[in-house]
């Protein structure tokens, strides 16, 4: 699947898509395919403060458990409740319906420090 051009990335395979005054966060299709069948997603509670470089959750699959990292500081304002009953959404639609959290960023300039779509494509 092509890497969407409307977001930023981490080398740990998370994506960050600005949406109004929020940032939507998920894991990339590349990560989802490497993990294979995702069986569980551990997400933070709404109101949780997250920090760039820190883990905020986990994705479990039949193959492995991987931590999910943030590239920005902010507060979790929404989680994708659908993933509780259907974690496979990440496998089938990692860049859209499989989003994990929405964050109100403390400093949107942090997004500029993340990988561009082209740099992420070169990395993978």
GIRA-V379643 format. One record per pair of residues at least 24 apart in sequence whose C-alpha atoms are under 7 Angstrom apart, sorted by the first residue. I is the first residue (numbers start at 1). J is the second residue. D is the distance in Angstrom with one decimal. If there is no record, write none. Layout:
I_J_D ; I_J_D
This chain:
1_29_7.0 ; 3_117_6.4 ; 3_121_6.8 ; 4_117_6.9 ; 5_117_5.5 ; 8_111_6.8 ; 8_114_5.8 ; 8_115_5.5 ; 8_116_5.3 ; 8_117_6.2 ; 9_114_5.7 ; 9_115_4.8 ; 9_116_6.5 ; 9_117_6.9 ; 9_120_6.4 ; 10_71_6.8 ; 10_114_6.1 ; 10_115_6.0 ; 14_69_7.0 ; 21_104_6.7 ; 22_102_6.4 ; 22_103_5.5 ; 22_104_4.8 ; 22_105_6.6 ; 23_102_5.6 ; 23_103_5.2 ; 23_104_6.4 ; 23_105_6.9 ; 24_99_6.9 ; 24_101_6.0 ; 24_102_4.4 ; 24_103_6.4 ; 25_99_6.0 ; 25_100_5.8 ; 25_101_5.3 ; 25_102_6.1 ; 26_98_7.0 ; 26_99_4.6 ; 26_100_4.9 ; 26_101_6.9 ; 27_94_6.4 ; 28_94_5.9 ; 28_95_6.4 ; 29_94_5.2 ; 29_95_6.7 ; 32_90_6.4 ; 32_91_5.3 ; 32_94_6.9 ; 33_91_6.6 ; 35_61_6.0 ; 35_63_6.0 ; 35_64_6.4 ; 36_61_6.5 ; 36_63_6.7 ; 37_61_5.4 ; 37_62_5.9 ; 37_88_6.7 ; 37_91_6.8 ; 38_62_6.7 ; 38_87_6.0 ; 38_88_5.4 ; 38_91_6.7 ; 39_87_5.8 ; 39_88_6.7 ; 40_87_5.6 ; 41_83_6.7 ; 41_84_6.9 ; 41_87_6.3 ; 46_76_5.1 ; 46_77_5.2 ; 46_78_5.7 ; 46_79_6.8 ; 47_75_5.8 ; 47_76_5.3 ; 47_77_6.0 ; 48_75_5.6 ; 48_76_5.4 ; 49_74_5.7 ; 49_75_4.4 ; 49_76_6.4 ; 50_74_5.5 ; 50_75_6.1 ; 71_114_7.0 ; 72_105_6.7 ; 72_110_5.9 ; 72_111_6.8 ; 73_105_5.8 ; 73_106_5.6 ; 73_107_6.9 ; 74_103_6.0 ; 74_104_5.4 ; 74_105_4.1 ; 74_106_4.8 ; 75_103_5.4 ; 75_104_5.3 ; 75_105_6.5 ; 76_101_6.7 ; 76_102_5.9 ; 76_103_4.5 ; 76_104_6.5 ; 77_102_5.7 ; 77_103_5.5 ; 77_104_6.5 ; 78_102_5.1
